[in-house]
Amino acid sequence: MSDTVVTTAQNTVTTSTIVHEPIVSAAQGPQGPQGIPGATSISTLTDISYINVVDGVVLVYNATQQVWVPTTSLTKQTIECGQY
């Protein structure tokens, strides 16, 4: 892969080609420490309410209760859909 650079100075146009060579390394670095495991089920999370869970609900954060609650009605959201 290469780039052509065009520069101008004092009424002179200069072009130069810069060739990019791939960096090749066969040695792999040491593996870092394993991270902590995440939740494997939403039911194991403590900040989610499971009242009225039905098909089609989305989780919305309730700041008063400080939990995520399932709802099918979005009342405080603004959805930006762009211009058409």
C-alpha positions in Angstrom: 0.0 0.0 0.0 1.3 3.4 -0.8 0.3 7.1 -0.7 1.3 9.9 -3.0 2.0 13.2 -1.3 1.9 16.4 -3.3 3.6 19.5 -1.7 4.0 23.0 -3.1 6.6 25.5 -2.0 8.0 28.6 -3.8 6.1 27.8 -7.1 7.5 24.2 -7.1 5.3 21.1 -7.0 6.9 18.0 -5.5 5.4 14.6 -5.4 6.7 11.7 -3.3 5.5 8.2 -2.7 5.3 6.7 0.7 5.2 2.9 0.8 3.5 1.4 3.8 4.9 -2.1 4.7 2.9 -4.3 7.0 4.3 -5.0 10.4 4.8 -8.7 10.8 5.5 -10.3 14.1 5.4 -14.0 14.8 5.8 -13.7 18.6 2.6 -13.4 20.6 2.7 -11.5 23.9 1.7 -13.1 27.2 -2.0 -13.6 27.9 -3.4 -11.2 30.5 -5.3 -12.2 33.6 -8.8 -13.5 33.1 -11.6 -11.0 33.9 -14.4 -11.6 36.3 -17.3 -13.6 34.9 -20.4 -11.7 33.9 -24.0 -12.6 34.5 -25.3 -15.6 32.7 -28.9 -14.8 33.3 -30.8 -11.6 33.6 -32.6 -13.0 36.7 -29.3 -13.0 38.6 -29.0 -9.2 38.3 -30.2 -7.3 41.4 -31.2 -4.0 39.8 -33.9 -5.3 37.5 -37.6 -5.6 38.5 -39.4 -8.7 37.2 -43.0 -7.5 37.8 -45.3 -7.7 34.8 -42.8 -9.3 32.4 -44.6 -10.2 29.2 -43.6 -10.6 25.5 -42.5 -7.4 23.9 -41.3 -5.5 27.0 -38.2 -3.3 27.1 -36.2 -2.4 30.2 -36.3 1.3 31.1 -34.4 2.7 34.1 -36.5 4.2 36.9 -34.4 6.7 38.8 -36.8 6.9 41.7 -36.7 3.1 42.4 -33.1 2.9 41.1 -33.9 -0.3 39.1 -34.6 -1.3 35.5 -38.3 -2.0 35.0 -40.0 -3.8 32.1 -42.5 -1.8 30.2 -44.4 -1.7 26.9 -45.1 2.0 27.1 -42.3 4.6 26.6 -43.5 7.8 28.3 -40.3 9.9 28.9 -38.2 9.0 25.9 -37.4 11.2 22.9 -36.6 9.2 19.8 -34.6 11.0 17.1 -35.3 9.5 13.7 -33.4 11.9 11.5 -34.6 13.8 8.5 -36.3 12.3 5.5 
